[in-house]
Amino acid sequence: MTRYITKALADIRSNRFLNLITIVTISLSILVVSLFLLFFENANRLIEGWNQGGRAMIYLEPAFSQEMLPDLKARIQGLGEVEEMRFIPKSRALEKLKDEMGSHTGFFDTLQHNPLPHALEIRMKTRGDYAQVAAFAKKITALEMVESVEYGQGWLAKFLQIFTLFRITGYAMCGLFLLIALFITANTVRLAFYSRRLEIEIMRLVGATEGFIKTPFYVEGLLQGFFGGILGLLILMAAFLTISSGISGNLGAYVYLDIRFLSIKAMGLIILASTFLGWFGCYLSLRQMLQ
């Protein structure tokens, strides 16, 4: 195997320009794919954070009394989608509101009675699927003494529609760039094959097997894909560190943004996919030429 790697590296050095174009093309394709993957991972984390990790507020009817609380809790627990539940009496809600806004307004001095309702704060087991969250909230709303359920449904539904459309567009763009990389890789192998056509014909005449002839090309394709994947991730990491540091410096004091780079597992899968892309382009090219 060492001999094949040495041969592949020698072929890469002898055709520097073609192989450089292939590696750069693969790296740009991996950069686009990794960029969309990075966006989707952080957007999903951001959506869950904005939705308070599956939290919802259940606002109760004015006629509700705390004697009804055990029965209502039991009925909500019976729906089977609740991890945590906490009762918030309207007196505590008003005190919290005063603590947050009391120094900025004199509105509370004019209040004759507490206008806030009793509430239940729950954490739902279902968090990522908006349709399931909405269906569960609808079940809670149908219960007696429940006035409404708030889980960010207004902005979340619109944002998820836009996010779904963007995701479909992202998948299409990723597929297009990967096809371009595959096409260029296959053509690079074809040109390298033609440049060594006389050498290959001689090897065939002396009895070299197809595997012996093809293996250096396969190794070359694997190396192109591997280096292209590494280069693409390095470019993305450099851009991520530059942009994220700027965002944290400008918005960190106002908004909490949990922005992270790709996980080790995701990066490993990306490098594996780019390596396979290089090999597959080589396979398709040799399959046509060595029939």
Residue, then its C-alpha position, 0 to 999 in steps of 0.5 A: m500500500t505504501r508503494y501505491i501512496t508514493k506513486a499517487l503522490a508522485d503523480i500529484r506532483s507531476n500534475r500539480f496544476l490539475n490536482l490543485i484545481t481538483i483539491v480547490t474545487i472539492s474544498l469549495s464544495i465542502l465549504v458550501v456543504s459545511l457552511f449550510l450544516l453549520f447554519f442548520e446546527n446553530a439555527n436548531r439550537l437557537i430555535e430551541g433556545w428561543n422556545q426556552g427549551g420546550r417551555a410553555m406558559i398556561y394561563l388560567e381562567p379568572a375563576f380558577s382557585q388554588e383548590m382546583l390545582p391538584d386536579l388540573k395538574a393531574r389532567i395535564q400530566g395525563l396528557g403524557e408530554v410534560e417533563e416539569m410543571r410549576f405553578i405561578p400564582k398571580s401574586r408572585a407574577l405581579e411581584k416579579l413584574k414589579d421587580e423587573m419594571g418598577s424602577h422604570t414606571g409608576f404604573f403599578d402605583t395606580l393599580q387597584h387589583n392584580p390584573l394578572p392570571h394564575a399560570l402554570e409553567i411547563r417543560m414539554k418533552t416534545r421540543g423540535d417538531y412544531a406540529q407536535v408542540a402545537a397539537f399538544a398545546k391545543k389539547i391543554t387549551a381544551l382543558e377546563m379552566v385553561e384560558s390560553v397557552e403561550y409557547g411562541q407560536g406567533w413568530l415560531a411558525k413563521f420562522l420555521q416556514i422560512f427555515t424549511l424553505f432555506r433548508i430545501t434551498g441549502y440541500a439543492m445548493c449542496g447537491l449542485f456543488l458536490l456534482i460539480a466537484l465530482f465532475i471536475t474530479a472525474n475529468t482530472v483523473r481522465l486527463a491524468f490517465y491520458s497523460r500516462r496512456l503509454e505507461i499504462e499500455i506497457m503495463r498491460l503488455v507485461g501482464a499487469t492486472e487491472g487492480f495494479i493499474k487502477t489502485p494508484f488512481y484510486v489512492e490519488g482520488l482519495l488523497q484529493g478528496f481528503f486534502g480538499g475536505i481538510l482545506g474546506l474545513l480550515i477555510l470555514m473555521a477561519a471564517f467562523l472564528t473571525i465572524s463569531s468574534g465580531i458578533s460576540g463583541n457587538l451583540g454579546a452584551y445585548v443578546y445571548l447567542d450560543i454559536r458553536f463550530l461543527s462537532i468533531k463527529a460532524m467534521g469527521l463525517i465531512i472529511l469522510a464524505s469528501t474522501f469518498l467524493g474523490w474516490f467516487g469521481c476516480y471510480l466513475s472515470l476509470r470505469q468508462m476508460l478501462q472497459 
